[in-house]
Amino acid sequence: MAKKAAKKAAKKTAVKAKTKSAKAPAARKAAKGAKKKSGRKPNAAFMAPVTPDETLAAVVGAKPIPRTEVTKRLWAYIKKNKLQDAKNRRMINADATLKAVFGGKASVNMFEMTKLVGKHVS
């Protein structure tokens, strides 16, 4: 049974290789050029700089930065200080600095974290 499956798989790959090499390079280029580009544009609201308040500035810095960068820096701080819970990786154990950002909570869910951080940016 296993031999049959192996033969069948080998046959399929041989057929695929044959059809791939049969296409001319010019035909491949034409097919590539014919791909339709999506009309999707990035949302500029994510890239608009936000100013963190003094509580959050202790973690991410005081300069105005995009919301996406705030999240990146927050995660960098969490990983650098090993604040992610070992058993339940979705939970963040706050140190003294993050406790102020999280409104006094000692442990916060990673999804709740973004909501709490949103209160500290303007």
Secondary structure, DSSP 8 states (H G I E B T S, - for coil): -HHHHHHHHHHHHHHHHHHHHHS-HHHHHHHHHT---------HHHHSEE-B-HHHHHHH-SS-EEHHHHHHHHHHHHHHTT-B-SS-TTEEE--HHHHHHTTT-SEEEHHHHHHHHHTTB-
